[in-house]
């Protein structure tokens, strides 16, 4: 079954704003490794499912970085963005399990 879940334009600024906040925080910390991860998938020029899935995977990777690479505030922001993306990419609450397949 093929689900085509389009990201609404009303939600795009919400994700973009969260990523901008994360970007600014990482710049202030001079956290090069997390910045490299984030800039690999953001900013998003087209909010396609594929682009959002790449951002989702990137944010999941950021959450696993050590405390010396990511502050608790940045980690929590990543988790909030992940939850937001999960809700928008899949009708299932367990999107992360689908992504692992």
C-alpha positions in Angstrom: 0.0 0.0 0.0 1.5 3.3 -1.1 0.8 6.3 1.1 1.6 9.7 -0.2 1.7 12.0 2.8 2.4 15.5 1.7 3.8 18.0 4.1 1.4 20.9 4.2 2.7 24.4 3.7 1.4 25.4 7.1 3.8 22.9 8.7 6.8 23.7 6.7 7.6 26.9 8.6 7.3 25.0 11.9 10.0 22.5 10.9 12.1 25.2 9.3 11.9 27.4 12.5 12.9 24.4 14.7 15.9 23.6 12.5 16.9 27.3 12.4 16.8 27.4 16.2 19.0 24.2 16.3 21.4 25.7 13.7 21.8 28.9 15.7 22.4 27.0 18.9 25.0 24.7 17.3 26.7 27.8 15.7 26.9 29.5 19.1 28.4 26.3 20.6 30.8 26.0 17.6 29.6 22.4 17.5 31.1 21.4 14.1 30.1 17.7 14.0 26.4 18.3 14.7 26.4 21.3 12.3 27.8 19.0 9.6 25.0 16.5 10.2 22.3 19.2 10.1 23.6 21.0 7.1 23.7 17.7 5.2 19.8 17.7 5.0 18.8 21.3 6.0 17.7 23.8 4.8 15.1 21.9 2.8 14.3 23.5 -0.5 11.3 21.2 -1.4 9.3 19.6 1.4 8.9 16.2 -0.3 8.5 13.0 1.7 12.1 12.0 0.7 13.6 15.3 2.0 11.7 15.0 5.2 12.7 11.4 5.7 16.4 12.4 5.2 16.0 15.2 7.8 14.3 12.7 10.2 17.2 10.3 9.9 19.7 13.1 10.4 17.9 14.3 13.6 17.9 10.7 14.9 21.6 10.5 14.3 22.1 13.8 16.1 20.3 12.5 19.2 22.8 9.7 19.5 25.8 12.0 19.7 27.7 12.3 23.0 26.9 15.0 25.5 30.1 16.8 24.6 28.8 17.2 21.0 25.2 18.1 21.8 23.7 20.0 24.8 20.6 18.7 26.5 18.6 21.6 25.1 19.7 20.8 21.5 19.0 17.1 22.0 15.5 17.9 23.3 14.9 20.2 20.3 16.0 17.3 18.0 13.5 15.0 19.7 10.7 17.5 19.3 11.4 17.9 15.6 11.6 14.1 15.3 8.2 13.7 16.9 6.8 16.4 14.7 8.1 14.7 11.5 6.8 11.4 12.7 3.3 12.7 13.0 3.5 14.2 9.5 5.2 11.4 7.6 3.1 8.5 8.7 -0.4 7.8 9.9 1.3 5.2 12.2 2.6 6.5 15.5 5.6 4.1 15.1 7.2 5.7 12.1 10.6 5.1 13.5 10.0 1.3 13.4 9.1 1.5 9.8 12.2 3.5 9.0 14.4 0.8 10.6 13.2 -1.8 8.1 
